Amino acid sequence: MNSLSTKHQPPTTFPATRLRRPRMAAWSRELVAETRLHPSDLILPVFVQEGKNRESLVESMVDISRITIDVLEKKSKSASQLGIPAIAIFPVVDKKLKSPMGDEALNPKNLACRAIEAIKSAAPDIGVIADVALDPYTTHGQDGIVEKGQVVNDKTVEMLCEQALVLAKAGCDIVAPSDMMDGRIGAIRNSLEREKFHDTMILAYAAKYASGFYGPFRDAVGSGLALGKADKKAYQMDVRNSREAMREIALDISEGADMVMVKPALPCLDIIHMASQRFDLPIFAYQVSGEYAMLKAAAKHGWINGDAVMLESLTAMKRAGARAIFTYAAMEIARQLHD
Ligand code: PBG
């Protein structure tokens, strides 16, 4: 027992090891914390609608409204002041403007483009992210062009390239293809380069699952009603797979993605972790509408402590390896973190 080699090994047994020691005081917990959530980790998604000075509540999402562009301008300023680095916009497109092909997506004066321009002039320091996908614009609510009951890949990709260019021309800093078509990252990258948008970033929704947690989002933008009983399983990923997610991510990286998204977030902590161990580019996570709705609805009933579970969820995403997180709670969490 007295041999040098054992004497100098760190003691491992009780009472030498009491893992509670550093947990005893708030200051020492701070000192040993491995993960810290900061306002600069957060991205604020917003639903934008036509009109003036109007906010209409999304029923399934406590405290979240669709807002008009003038309200969005004020919101971008406050988000910027709170240290939130970027806003992601999601347009609520007028039914009259929807079509089977989703042509309104290519209109350079559409709601999304006007929202991007408005944010850029109201709060020039905040980054603007916009989805590249056709679902807000199609009468059927699918993310692409439908032929014979299927979303057709290559024709959809051509539209998405045009849509990405329209968004980039409006001033969008990061285009975020959320459609899960094959080959779209490379095609969009080529289009952007060809048109001299060398600095427009691509955030690829690389591992986007066919999830039930998108329900409230589809209520908010009105694609749920259009979609009806249909689903997106022919292009979004099967929840049962994780290795396939790594293939999706590897492909998107090789095609020119600057960062990749895993979505939804809390049901996919394993995917976030696996991706962050394997790849060196930033992995983003999206705390989606259904995750937000669950926490907020339970908190509203007084069944859980809303602030605590929100902070816990977001911290867990960061611990798993997410570099930044899309969350509808970005503003309130940033405020909480500043206090
Ligand atoms: C559209 C899109 C969706 C979300 C982001 N972009 C919905 C979908 O794929 O049906 C979901 C976001 C959320 O639920 O908060 N392609």
Boltz pocket constraint, residues with backbone or C-beta under 6 A from the ligand:
constraints:
  - pocket:
      binder: B
      contacts: [[A, 131], [A, 133], [A, 135], [A, 143], [A, 178], [A, 179], [A, 213], [A, 214], [A, 215], [A, 216], [A, 217], [A, 218], [A, 232], [A, 287], [A, 288], [A, 289], [A, 290]]
      max_distance: 6.0
